[in-house]
């Protein structure tokens, strides 16, 4: 596969995921064998920090994580083990998303 086609599929994987499609749907749309193909393509794109779509994808996912953490923060601080677990998983997801 040429570099141009590969780059297109990486960018398109991000755009379709951002539009709300599942990884299975993205795989079918772009001709990947399974969901891991577009997921890995999107991760390569994100790792390069080269496109606006990557920034948009990160911004949307970070906003979702912020909302999830905010909804569980008060209960976690009050001692709820379930809410504390959610908050910790959100923090871990944020770290992975930002490649920290």
Secondary structure per residue as TSV (DSSP state, phi and psi in degrees):
chain	resnum	aa	ss	phi	psi
A	1	X	-	360.0	136.2
A	2	X	-	-72.6	159.2
A	3	X	H	-62.1	-36.0
A	4	X	H	-64.4	-45.6
A	5	X	H	-65.9	-41.9
A	6	X	H	-61.4	-45.3
A	7	X	H	-62.7	-41.0
A	8	X	H	-59.9	-46.7
A	9	X	H	-65.1	-34.3
A	10	X	H	-64.0	-49.5
A	11	X	H	-63.9	-44.7
A	12	X	H	-65.3	-35.3
A	13	X	H	-58.8	-44.3
A	14	X	H	-64.3	-45.8
A	15	X	H	-61.5	-43.9
A	16	X	H	-68.1	-39.2
A	17	X	H	-63.6	-39.7
A	18	X	H	-64.9	-30.9
A	19	X	T	-75.9	-6.9
A	20	X	T	107.6	1.2
A	21	X	-	-72.8	147.4
A	22	X	-	-75.7	163.1
A	23	X	H	-63.5	-32.6
A	24	X	H	-63.1	-42.5
A	25	X	H	-66.6	-40.5
A	26	X	H	-62.9	-42.5
A	27	X	H	-59.2	-44.7
A	28	X	H	-64.9	-43.8
A	29	X	H	-62.0	-39.6
A	30	X	H	-100.8	1.7
A	31	X	T	81.4	24.4
A	32	X	-	-81.4	154.8
A	33	X	S	-70.0	-33.7
A	34	X	S	-156.2	-178.8
A	35	X	H	-65.6	-22.2
A	36	X	H	-71.2	-27.6
A	37	X	H	-60.4	-56.0
A	38	X	H	-68.2	-30.9
A	39	X	H	-63.4	-46.5
A	40	X	H	-65.2	-39.0
A	41	X	H	-61.4	-43.8
A	42	X	H	-64.0	-39.3
A	43	X	H	-64.4	-39.3
A	44	X	H	-62.7	-40.9
A	45	X	H	-64.8	-45.4
A	46	X	H	-63.4	-38.7
A	47	X	H	-64.4	-29.7
A	48	X	H	-81.6	-15.1
A	49	X	T	51.1	37.8
A	50	X	-	-102.8	-9.4
A	51	X	S	-132.6	159.8
A	52	X	H	-65.5	-36.1
A	53	X	H	-60.2	-37.0
A	54	X	H	-64.4	-42.8
A	55	X	H	-64.9	-40.7
A	56	X	H	-65.2	-43.8
A	57	X	H	-58.7	-48.6
A	58	X	H	-60.0	-43.8
A	59	X	H	-61.6	-43.4
A	60	X	H	-65.6	-47.3
A	61	X	H	-65.2	-38.6
A	62	X	H	-64.7	-39.4
A	63	X	H	-62.9	-41.3
A	64	X	H	-62.5	-43.8
A	65	X	H	-64.4	-39.6
A	66	X	H	-60.0	-43.8
A	67	X	H	-65.0	-42.4
A	68	X	H	-63.6	-42.2
A	69	X	H	-66.5	-43.2
A	70	X	H	-60.8	-39.2
A	71	X	H	-66.3	-25.9
A	72	X	H	-106.5	-7.4
A	73	X	H	-62.7	-50.2
A	74	X	H	-59.9	-44.7
A	75	X	H	-65.5	-38.1
A	76	X	H	-63.9	-42.7
A	77	X	H	-69.0	-23.0
A	78	X	T	-84.9	-3.2
A	79	X	T	107.7	8.1
A	80	X	-	-74.4	116.6
A	81	X	H	-62.4	-37.3
A	82	X	H	-64.0	-47.6
A	83	X	H	-65.4	-38.5
A	84	X	H	-63.2	-39.1
A	85	X	H	-63.3	-41.2
A	86	X	H	-62.4	-46.7
A	87	X	H	-60.1	-43.3
A	88	X	H	-65.1	-39.9
A	89	X	H	-66.3	-36.0
A	90	X	H	-64.2	-43.4
A	91	X	H	-62.3	-42.6
A	92	X	H	-63.2	-40.8
A	93	X	H	-63.9	-39.6
A	94	X	H	-63.5	-41.1
A	95	X	H	-62.1	-46.2
A	96	X	H	-63.2	-43.1
A	97	X	H	-61.3	-37.3
A	98	X	T	-90.7	3.1
A	99	X	T	54.3	44.1
A	100	X	-	-91.9	360.0
